[in-house]
Amino acid sequence: MSAIQQQDANNSLSERYARIRQQTVDLCLPLEIEDYQVQPMADASPPKWHLAHVTWFFETFILSRQVPGYEPVHPLYEMLFNSYYNGIGAAFPRPNRGFLSRPTVQEVLDYRSEIDERMQSFLASDFSDEVRFSIELGLNHEQQHQELTLTDLKYNLGNNPLKPAYREILVDMADAAGEAGWTEFEGGLVEIGAESSDFVFDNETPRHQVFLEPFALGTRAVTNGEFLEFIRDGGYERHELWLSDGWSHLKSLDARWSGPLYWRVVGDDIFEYTLTGERPLEPDLPVCHVSGYEADAFARWAGARLPTEMEWETAAESCGLVGNFVESEQFHPSVQASPALTGMLGDVWEWTSSSYAAYPGFKSFPGQLGEYNGKFMANQLVLKGGSCVTPASHIRSTYRNFFYPPDRWQFTGIRLARDPE
């Protein structure tokens, strides 16, 4: 790369850095100061912590390693805002992040500004391709936390009896979903996984061959109305529909599920909390905030199954990068009525039946960054496609999200699969 090409690449990276960092702050603009601190459950972090953690990433993995004689902004931030990087050192306990009244919100914003200033100075210098990769990882990491900020915030606001809105906007989603159809695929020897000169996560690689039997995929995601039929047919009381672990969880004191998260029954009416406030349940919208156990039980009830991630990815390759993402500012799944396969990207993360495991030949990111994905490859399921709060530039058909089967606070939904008749 010539000196001019190097400078152009640095300028482009600097602009992307500034844009993505600002997007995180912009997502927090509707918040009141009290909202920044609340941690509604152990798995959900306060917005203030998200703002600090993504900043910690750049200070820890870029500046402290590349700037000679680097002095940290605060000596304890390395511990306070570490998430799970054991190679870095001790981390403040995840369930207790909401107890941290200090540093204040303003001090965290000042921390971001200081690191941004230092990073922009660094981005004007010469650095290796390995460092450039780490910066790209940091930007993609920040986009993941943009989504998590909204997801965690929804859990906070949605469990408040006042049901406050994150944004007071009116979204028109009155279109009818239409009848669900099936798109058939021949199967055979196919390739899945990423093989790109652009950034991808280590768990998306290497691209490799798998053999698929013929299969069919639902043309759209399952709707609220369809899931309501499952409930009214005794779906939560019929043990034969549930995996053993799912049934045990359903009957535990911790669960007591009777419908998706954020549904509320008042007499004969059902309401759903959204980031734009609580409103009557719209039957044609994709159902969201269901666990992997609920998704699997619904699929059995419907005489179908969940797709494997290999089937899902093979089908999605023909759909293009089109969907309802955070940029639409709907902050909720929308109707995508079409006789063809639609809505594969955006709207809701779609559960698959595939365990989150390494691809053949998988290699973690080098060094301490190797803790990013690989060590979580146990007891989780793969989800595909992104959601209505995913940044559009962050998603692709090879992207592998992963959650535990009982998890429901993410924007998770259902697309059915079946074997050809």
Secondary structure as UniProt FT lines:
FT   HELIX           3..27
FT   TURN            28..30
FT   HELIX           33..36
FT   TURN            42..43
FT   HELIX           47..58
FT   HELIX           59..63
FT   HELIX           64..66
FT   TURN            68..69
FT   TURN            75..76
FT   HELIX           77..80
FT   TURN            86..88
FT   HELIX           94..99
FT   HELIX           105..123
FT   HELIX           129..158
FT   TURN            161..162
FT   STRAND          182..185
FT   STRAND          188..192
FT   HELIX           202..204
FT   STRAND          208..212
FT   STRAND          215..218
FT   HELIX           224..232
FT   TURN            233..237
FT   HELIX           239..241
FT   HELIX           244..250
FT   TURN            253..255
FT   TURN            261..262
FT   STRAND          263..266
FT   TURN            267..268
FT   STRAND          269..274
FT   TURN            275..276
FT   STRAND          277..280
FT   TURN            283..284
FT   HELIX           292..301
FT   TURN            302..303
FT   HELIX           309..316
FT   TURN            317..319
FT   STRAND          323..324
FT   HELIX           326..328
FT   STRAND          345..346
FT   STRAND          349..355
FT   TURN            360..361
FT   HELIX           367..371
FT   HELIX           374..376
FT   STRAND          381..384
FT   TURN            388..389
FT   HELIX           392..394
FT   TURN            397..398
FT   STRAND          401..403
FT   TURN            405..406
FT   STRAND          412..413
FT   STRAND          417..418
//
